[in-house]
Structure formats: structure tokens, C-alpha cells
């Protein structure tokens, strides 16, 4: 059968790839095939479709029999919905100063969710019980927003990882103070692949109450999910999702993408590959004069410091972002479709620009 005709035209070179973000990548072919499979005919809207129902079975296979998924459009939406579900109007969320909810969501948790973020500086993007205690106080002080949630990110915004035991310690500490634990898992697949453990090992098995499950950064076209692990911890998820403009009418097209990733091992294959490319990149640049790798390369991100003028020249050849432009810090991200040739070409270009 001939492919359907379209009036759309290709406006980019599909051979061009960069190191700016795993969001720059397209959708994995298996995800696109799943979308085509779900198309055609009519399915009940707003999540009462067969694909969303099956997604619940897939999610339970990863996160236990009490887990429930609420598909949403994007990661910011997932975080805002999740955090609202575990806070009161006077509640606050303790997070790392580098947390995505603090620095990369346009103030959405505070402006849209009505939450106060209580941030803590960290050396590596990771919270600890001692760091949490810098903000975990004043529950009876009506002049201060009440700490009700600890939010961590796995893998972190700096590409580092929590061990399962570290997350267990955070959960036990938070719960002892009456707080819930949320995990931002936009790159949860990369964390599981690097740790070589199932996702449940550092989520429901160690006490995490709910998580934002990423899909877009790991090969989906769009779509994430809030996964409730502790049903007693949350309230009114369905209403909060709608109120927060995250309820998809044609939800089957979000759910089937997550099913395609999670039903078998596509999520793990994609994450392992992007992690491997990041390690290859780190090894390639480590010996380049003037380049310093800033954090352990534990997932699919490489953070480096190099002369500003070198970065500016290199950016004309490959897309990537400054992380701290004043310090000369940059971030290089690998994706599921990053190739060895992409990495080697980037390393060669870096060497050329450094030698100039």
C-alpha cells in the first residue's frame, strides 16, 4: 500500500543532530508505528479508551499492583499536577536549587500550582536528609509556607544519580516529618539503565509516593504521565489534571506511546544507548586540553567547562547550550538516536576549535 499523501513538506535536514537536548530528537520509529496502530475508528475520549486501560496494566507491571497512571501532555504539566495532589493551599515543596521545577518551568509550580518552592543548594543536584533539614521546619508557624513534599529528580538535572538506598533514606526522613516524596522522572529510564535495576527499585520499593514519568526525552513524540504509587498520599488527581489543562481528549495517542516504550524493552534500549553515547562523548573530550568535565557522567548528560570563545565557535557547528555562561560551563546531551559518528564528529570539531 502506498503511504498516504500529504501537503506538508520537510523543512529540515534529518541527518543533522546536535547535543543541545534529548528533546531535539524525533520520535522513535516503533513509537510512530504504535501511533498509526492506534489511529482509525472511534475510541472513547478523555481516557476511557482501550489504550489507556491497557497502559494501566503496563504501569503496574513496572511499579506494582497499586500504581495508577494519569497521562498528561508534558513534563512541566506532570510535575505541577503531581505536586498539587500532595499539597494544601498553604503547602511548600522542598527541592534542590537546581531542580527543573525551580529553574526550568517558568514559575509554573508557583504561579499555576500555587506552591511555594523551598530550595536547597547542592553540590551535585542531589538532596540528602541533612540538606532537606535546612528547609524542613516551621510546620506550626503560620508565617511560613508549610513543608509538605520533598521533590527529587532521577537522573538529576546535573546528570547524577541517586542510589536506591539514598532515595530510601530521603523517603524515610520525609515520611518521619509527615512529608510526601515526589520523584521527577523525566529521565527515569536513563537512571534505571545506568543503575541496571528495575524502575521500581528506586521508586515504590523505597517509599516514593508519586512520580512524573518521562516519555518525550526517551523516544516519544509527546506525553508523560503522573504515576501514583501511594494511593493514600494523593487527592483528586482526575480533577487536578483537568483543572491544570493536562487532560487530553484523544488520550489514546498519549497512552499508546507510553505503552510502546514500556510494554517490552524499548524504554531500556533507548536509555542504554543514549547513556553509552554520553560515556563515549565524555571519554572523547576528557583528554582535550582546556576541557574539564564537571560531574560524574552517570546518565546521558555531559557537563563541561571550556574557554568561552571555543564554545561559541563550536556552537556554529553543533547546537548545545551554556549551563553557566559566566563560568564557561556547557551541557551536552545525548539522545536515543545519537550515533557514534555524531559523537566522534563532535569530538573532532571540539579538538579543532580548541587548537585554533
GINOR-V339839 format. One record per residue. N is the residue number from 0. PSI is psi in whole degrees, 0 to 359 (* if undefined). D_FIRST is the distance of its C-alpha to the first C-alpha in Angstrom with 1 decimal. Layout:
n->N psi->PSI d_first->D_FIRST
n->N psi->PSI d_first->D_FIRST
This chain:
n->0 psi->134 d_first->0.0
n->1 psi->146 d_first->3.8
n->2 psi->150 d_first->6.4
n->3 psi->146 d_first->8.8
n->4 psi->155 d_first->11.7
n->5 psi->151 d_first->15.2
n->6 psi->355 d_first->18.7
n->7 psi->151 d_first->19.8
n->8 psi->153 d_first->20.9
n->9 psi->130 d_first->21.7
n->10 psi->11 d_first->25.5
n->11 psi->166 d_first->26.4
n->12 psi->111 d_first->26.3
n->13 psi->353 d_first->24.3
n->14 psi->350 d_first->26.6
n->15 psi->126 d_first->29.7
n->16 psi->151 d_first->31.0
n->17 psi->196 d_first->34.5
n->18 psi->28 d_first->36.9
n->19 psi->316 d_first->37.7
n->20 psi->146 d_first->35.8
n->21 psi->347 d_first->33.2
n->22 psi->345 d_first->32.0
n->23 psi->336 d_first->30.9
n->24 psi->154 d_first->28.1
n->25 psi->196 d_first->24.6
n->26 psi->145 d_first->22.8
n->27 psi->141 d_first->22.0
n->28 psi->326 d_first->18.4
n->29 psi->330 d_first->19.0
n->30 psi->317 d_first->20.4
n->31 psi->322 d_first->17.4
n->32 psi->323 d_first->15.2
n->33 psi->321 d_first->17.9
n->34 psi->318 d_first->17.9
n->35 psi->323 d_first->14.2
n->36 psi->323 d_first->15.2
n->37 psi->348 d_first->18.2
n->38 psi->163 d_first->16.6
n->39 psi->143 d_first->16.2
n->40 psi->182 d_first->19.1
n->41 psi->139 d_first->22.7
n->42 psi->150 d_first->24.8
n->43 psi->138 d_first->28.6
n->44 psi->171 d_first->29.5
n->45 psi->31 d_first->32.1
n->46 psi->1 d_first->31.4
n->47 psi->32 d_first->31.6
n->48 psi->168 d_first->28.0
n->49 psi->328 d_first->26.8
n->50 psi->320 d_first->25.7
n->51 psi->324 d_first->29.1
n->52 psi->317 d_first->30.9
n->53 psi->328 d_first->29.2
n->54 psi->325 d_first->30.0
n->55 psi->321 d_first->33.6
n->56 psi->319 d_first->33.4
n->57 psi->316 d_first->31.9
n->58 psi->319 d_first->34.6
n->59 psi->330 d_first->37.3
n->60 psi->336 d_first->36.3
n->61 psi->324 d_first->37.1
n->62 psi->11 d_first->40.0
n->63 psi->165 d_first->41.7
n->64 psi->341 d_first->41.9
n->65 psi->359 d_first->43.4
n->66 psi->145 d_first->40.8
n->67 psi->131 d_first->38.9
n->68 psi->140 d_first->36.2
n->69 psi->94 d_first->36.0
n->70 psi->142 d_first->32.9
n->71 psi->177 d_first->33.7
n->72 psi->318 d_first->32.2
n->73 psi->174 d_first->34.1
n->74 psi->318 d_first->36.9
n->75 psi->317 d_first->39.7
n->76 psi->318 d_first->38.9
n->77 psi->315 d_first->38.8
n->78 psi->316 d_first->42.2
n->79 psi->317 d_first->43.8
n->80 psi->314 d_first->42.7
n->81 psi->314 d_first->43.8
n->82 psi->327 d_first->47.2
n->83 psi->328 d_first->48.0
n->84 psi->346 d_first->47.5
n->85 psi->20 d_first->50.3
n->86 psi->154 d_first->52.8
n->87 psi->175 d_first->55.3
n->88 psi->333 d_first->55.9
n->89 psi->10 d_first->58.7
n->90 psi->161 d_first->56.7
n->91 psi->160 d_first->55.9
n->92 psi->125 d_first->53.6
n->93 psi->129 d_first->54.9
n->94 psi->165 d_first->52.5
n->95 psi->148 d_first->52.8
n->96 psi->329 d_first->53.5
n->97 psi->2 d_first->50.4
n->98 psi->144 d_first->48.2
n->99 psi->321 d_first->45.0
n->100 psi->339 d_first->46.3
n->101 psi->322 d_first->49.3
n->102 psi->348 d_first->48.2
n->103 psi->19 d_first->44.5
n->104 psi->22 d_first->43.8
n->105 psi->24 d_first->45.8
n->106 psi->11 d_first->48.4
n->107 psi->316 d_first->45.9
n->108 psi->323 d_first->47.6
n->109 psi->317 d_first->50.9
n->110 psi->317 d_first->50.1
n->111 psi->322 d_first->47.3
n->112 psi->347 d_first->48.3
n->113 psi->28 d_first->52.0
n->114 psi->149 d_first->52.6
n->115 psi->127 d_first->55.2
n->116 psi->126 d_first->54.1
n->117 psi->103 d_first->56.9
n->118 psi->154 d_first->56.0
n->119 psi->126 d_first->57.5
n->120 psi->140 d_first->57.5
n->121 psi->151 d_first->56.2
n->122 psi->339 d_first->56.4
n->123 psi->17 d_first->52.9
n->124 psi->0 d_first->51.0
n->125 psi->136 d_first->52.1
n->126 psi->157 d_first->54.4
n->127 psi->165 d_first->57.1
n->128 psi->319 d_first->59.4
n->129 psi->320 d_first->62.2
n->130 psi->321 d_first->60.0
n->131 psi->322 d_first->59.0
n->132 psi->345 d_first->62.7
n->133 psi->337 d_first->63.2
n->134 psi->352 d_first->61.5
n->135 psi->79 d_first->61.9
n->136 psi->170 d_first->65.1
n->137 psi->32 d_first->66.6
n->138 psi->333 d_first->65.0
n->139 psi->6 d_first->68.1
n->140 psi->107 d_first->68.5
n->141 psi->351 d_first->67.4
n->142 psi->355 d_first->67.5
n->143 psi->140 d_first->64.6
n->144 psi->138 d_first->61.0
n->145 psi->121 d_first->60.7
n->146 psi->120 d_first->58.7
n->147 psi->343 d_first->56.4
n->148 psi->143 d_first->53.4
n->149 psi->126 d_first->52.8
n->150 psi->125 d_first->49.4
n->151 psi->163 d_first->48.4
n->152 psi->135 d_first->45.2
n->153 psi->112 d_first->43.6
n->154 psi->158 d_first->42.9
n->155 psi->171 d_first->45.4
n->156 psi->346 d_first->44.9
n->157 psi->11 d_first->46.8
n->158 psi->11 d_first->44.5
n->159 psi->167 d_first->47.1
n->160 psi->144 d_first->46.8
n->161 psi->142 d_first->48.9
n->162 psi->159 d_first->49.6
n->163 psi->321 d_first->49.4
n->164 psi->324 d_first->53.2
n->165 psi->321 d_first->53.4
n->166 psi->322 d_first->51.2
n->167 psi->316 d_first->53.2
n->168 psi->320 d_first->56.4
n->169 psi->315 d_first->55.1
n->170 psi->315 d_first->54.0
n->171 psi->320 d_first->57.3
n->172 psi->314 d_first->59.2
n->173 psi->313 d_first->57.3
n->174 psi->326 d_first->57.5
n->175 psi->336 d_first->61.2
n->176 psi->10 d_first->61.6
n->177 psi->17 d_first->59.6
n->178 psi->152 d_first->56.5
n->179 psi->166 d_first->52.9
n->180 psi->124 d_first->50.5
n->181 psi->139 d_first->47.2
n->182 psi->120 d_first->44.9
n->183 psi->107 d_first->42.5
n->184 psi->44 d_first->39.7
n->185 psi->331 d_first->37.4
n->186 psi->39 d_first->37.4
n->187 psi->328 d_first->38.3
n->188 psi->319 d_first->35.7
n->189 psi->324 d_first->37.4
n->190 psi->312 d_first->40.7
n->191 psi->320 d_first->39.7
n->192 psi->318 d_first->38.1
n->193 psi->318 d_first->41.3
n->194 psi->342 d_first->43.7
n->195 psi->46 d_first->41.6
n->196 psi->158 d_first->42.2
n->197 psi->154 d_first->40.1
n->198 psi->330 d_first->40.0
n->199 psi->335 d_first->42.3
n->200 psi->328 d_first->45.0
n->201 psi->21 d_first->45.9
n->202 psi->263 d_first->44.9
n->203 psi->330 d_first->45.8
n->204 psi->341 d_first->47.7
n->205 psi->4 d_first->50.2
n->206 psi->4 d_first->50.6
n->207 psi->137 d_first->48.1
n->208 psi->323 d_first->47.8
n->209 psi->159 d_first->44.5
n->210 psi->157 d_first->42.0
n->211 psi->115 d_first->39.4
n->212 psi->120 d_first->36.3
n->213 psi->145 d_first->34.3
n->214 psi->321 d_first->30.5
n->215 psi->317 d_first->29.9
n->216 psi->353 d_first->31.9
n->217 psi->24 d_first->30.1
n->218 psi->356 d_first->26.5
n->219 psi->158 d_first->25.7
n->220 psi->316 d_first->24.5
n->221 psi->163 d_first->27.5
n->222 psi->133 d_first->29.6
n->223 psi->187 d_first->32.6
n->224 psi->144 d_first->34.7
n->225 psi->125 d_first->38.4
n->226 psi->115 d_first->39.2
n->227 psi->122 d_first->42.4
n->228 psi->324 d_first->44.1
n->229 psi->101 d_first->47.5
n->230 psi->334 d_first->47.2
n->231 psi->348 d_first->50.9
n->232 psi->341 d_first->50.7
n->233 psi->163 d_first->48.4
n->234 psi->134 d_first->48.7
n->235 psi->44 d_first->46.5
n->236 psi->316 d_first->43.3
n->237 psi->318 d_first->41.1
n->238 psi->322 d_first->43.5
n->239 psi->322 d_first->43.8
n->240 psi->316 d_first->40.0
n->241 psi->314 d_first->39.8
n->242 psi->328 d_first->43.0
n->243 psi->12 d_first->41.7
n->244 psi->35 d_first->38.6
n->245 psi->12 d_first->36.3
n->246 psi->112 d_first->34.9
n->247 psi->131 d_first->31.2
n->248 psi->312 d_first->30.2
n->249 psi->64 d_first->26.5
n->250 psi->339 d_first->27.8
n->251 psi->330 d_first->24.9
n->252 psi->343 d_first->23.3
n->253 psi->311 d_first->26.4
n->254 psi->320 d_first->26.9
n->255 psi->332 d_first->23.6
n->256 psi->316 d_first->24.0
n->257 psi->324 d_first->27.4
n->258 psi->316 d_first->26.2
n->259 psi->322 d_first->23.7
n->260 psi->318 d_first->26.6
n->261 psi->341 d_first->29.3
n->262 psi->324 d_first->28.0
n->263 psi->244 d_first->28.2
n->264 psi->17 d_first->29.3
n->265 psi->319 d_first->27.0
n->266 psi->321 d_first->29.8
n->267 psi->320 d_first->32.2
n->268 psi->314 d_first->30.2
n->269 psi->316 d_first->29.6
n->270 psi->318 d_first->33.3
n->271 psi->318 d_first->34.7
n->272 psi->313 d_first->32.8
n->273 psi->324 d_first->34.0
n->274 psi->316 d_first->37.5
n->275 psi->322 d_first->37.5
n->276 psi->324 d_first->36.7
n->277 psi->320 d_first->39.5
n->278 psi->320 d_first->41.9
n->279 psi->318 d_first->40.9
n->280 psi->314 d_first->41.5
n->281 psi->316 d_first->44.9
n->282 psi->325 d_first->46.0
n->283 psi->326 d_first->45.1
n->284 psi->347 d_first->47.1
n->285 psi->326 d_first->49.9
n->286 psi->1 d_first->51.9
n->287 psi->128 d_first->51.5
n->288 psi->132 d_first->54.8
n->289 psi->359 d_first->55.2
n->290 psi->128 d_first->52.3
n->291 psi->124 d_first->53.1
n->292 psi->128 d_first->50.7
n->293 psi->327 d_first->51.9
n->294 psi->159 d_first->50.6
n->295 psi->136 d_first->49.4
n->296 psi->96 d_first->45.7
n->297 psi->351 d_first->44.6
n->298 psi->234 d_first->41.0
n->299 psi->24 d_first->38.7
n->300 psi->143 d_first->41.3
n->301 psi->123 d_first->43.9
n->302 psi->131 d_first->46.8
n->303 psi->159 d_first->49.0
n->304 psi->131 d_first->51.9
n->305 psi->166 d_first->52.3
n->306 psi->137 d_first->54.1
n->307 psi->318 d_first->52.8
n->308 psi->329 d_first->52.5
n->309 psi->315 d_first->50.4
n->310 psi->317 d_first->47.9
n->311 psi->319 d_first->47.8
n->312 psi->319 d_first->47.1
n->313 psi->326 d_first->44.4
n->314 psi->339 d_first->42.7
n->315 psi->346 d_first->42.1
n->316 psi->328 d_first->39.9
n->317 psi->141 d_first->38.3
n->318 psi->131 d_first->38.1
n->319 psi->170 d_first->40.3
n->320 psi->148 d_first->42.9
n->321 psi->141 d_first->46.7
n->322 psi->316 d_first->47.8
n->323 psi->94 d_first->51.4
n->324 psi->324 d_first->51.8
n->325 psi->323 d_first->55.6
n->326 psi->348 d_first->55.7
n->327 psi->16 d_first->53.0
n->328 psi->137 d_first->50.7
n->329 psi->162 d_first->47.0
n->330 psi->130 d_first->44.0
n->331 psi->123 d_first->41.1
n->332 psi->141 d_first->38.1
n->333 psi->151 d_first->35.4
n->334 psi->177 d_first->32.0
n->335 psi->336 d_first->29.4
n->336 psi->8 d_first->27.7
n->337 psi->134 d_first->31.1
n->338 psi->165 d_first->31.3
n->339 psi->322 d_first->34.4
n->340 psi->322 d_first->34.1
n->341 psi->312 d_first->34.1
n->342 psi->313 d_first->37.3
n->343 psi->323 d_first->39.0
n->344 psi->321 d_first->38.4
n->345 psi->315 d_first->39.9
n->346 psi->318 d_first->42.8
n->347 psi->318 d_first->43.5
n->348 psi->321 d_first->43.4
n->349 psi->316 d_first->45.8
n->350 psi->319 d_first->48.1
n->351 psi->315 d_first->48.1
n->352 psi->328 d_first->48.9
n->353 psi->326 d_first->51.5
n->354 psi->346 d_first->53.2
n->355 psi->* d_first->53.5
